[in-house]
Amino acid sequence: MVDVVSEYPNANLRGDYPYGHPKIYLEGNPDMPDPDQWNGMIKCTVLPPRDLFIPVLPYKANGKLMFPLCRTCVEIQNSEGCHHEDPRERQLTSTWCAPELLLALREKSYELIKVHEVHQYPGTVAYNPETGEDGLLSGYVRCFMAVKMQASGWPPECNSDDKKEQFIKDTLKHDGVVLDPAKMVKNSALRTMAKLMYPRKEVTGLLPPSEECIQVTWKPVDDSETSLPTSSILHAAFTTCFGRLQLYKYLDVVKERALYHDTDSVAYISRPGEPDLPIGTHLGDLTDQVEEDYGPGSFITEFVAGGPKNYAYKVAVGADPTNIKVCIKERGISINKSCDDLITFDNLKAMVMGNTERLTAPIPHQIARLPGWKIVTRSTRKIWQAVNTKRRRVCVEHTVPFGYNAWTMAPEEDQDLLEVTDLLADA
């Protein structure tokens, strides 16, 4: 289980963002630039491949952001293999950022059918680590990343003066972040404050109840009631695009070995002879969450996922198969004495395997916030169940994108056998 280090700040730091006012080209304009020159937003129609296990392009369907290979299959939530032979039934029409659209067209066999509108910008700007020249947002990120990293303290491997000195040099070279060795002291409160200064959150109030603590209220930027004149939907879209591409780079290495992934994390199977994802400490690198939580050598022995933010795994602590710990993550439920006998690995596994439908978890003390700085606790409950609406379920333990039909890509003499196999898997 690996996590991307500060995925969105990394996107802001290294992203190649457009600048200036766009020139808009509509369908049929003979002066429209070629795809290789695109640098902004493009509304177009594409035909995805049939056999891409991890698709590139997002598509909004049924109120959710999906990654399908067939428009009709994802809209009707088709639980069987795709049999839509008319390309018009499979085509996707949407608006995408140039970087992920070009990746899909150049490397992942998406076919460009029609271009409806192109917003082309005068140019793009990105942080240059060799010269130190800042990009659009890199100066902001480098400033507050320094505060966060200093408040996180020294990494565990920096156990000597030489290693600490090398860490500071590597951070400056790799991320452009200047660290003060005297300030490298773990400070959880300061680290949290530094994270609050990321563009994703807007601090709305500060109140010091005492000399030793401070009360902070904040809200996601997306919840702002009115947009500022300086806000830019384009750059927000490019930030999430760069984040997805960063994650896709890692998913493209493990491919079918991926068991689960979230916005900034990947759980995958490690096999001899197949590449593992590289581990690092810099922005955009991956960290081994299991070893961080359970110690060096620890690894997952069993993993089960029941949907987004709903998974559990067993860990052999210190590579000792007789010392097993269980980690459970369930969105909206704090696991404590009131529900630890219900929210278990075995119960989640039973739901995923189809042996249990759903469970109701009690939440005796849920914190609720009321207007006027009033905080109350109340009892409630939450339905816990396995939900899989993002991909098509195949057998018990596998999922594929909606529209996936790899058997149609096989030699003609093998297609009948593979089609029967796919149908049996759906049975």
Secondary structure by P-SEA (a helix, b strand, c coil): cccccaaaaaaaacccccccbbbbbccccccccccccccccccbbbbbbcccccccbbbbccccccccccaaaaaacccccccccccccccccccccaaaaaaaacccccccccccccccccbbbbbbcccccccccaaaaaaaaaaaaaaaccccccccaaaaaaaaaaaaaacccccccccccccaaaaaaaaaacccccccccccccccbbbbbbbcccccccccccccaaaaaaaaaaaaaaaaaaaaaaccccccccccbbbbbbbccccccccccccccccccccccccccccccbbbbcccccccccccccccccbbbbbbbbccccccccccccccaaaaaaaaaccccbbbbbbcbbbbbccccbbbbbbbcccccccccccccccccccccccccccccccccaaaaaaaaaaaaac
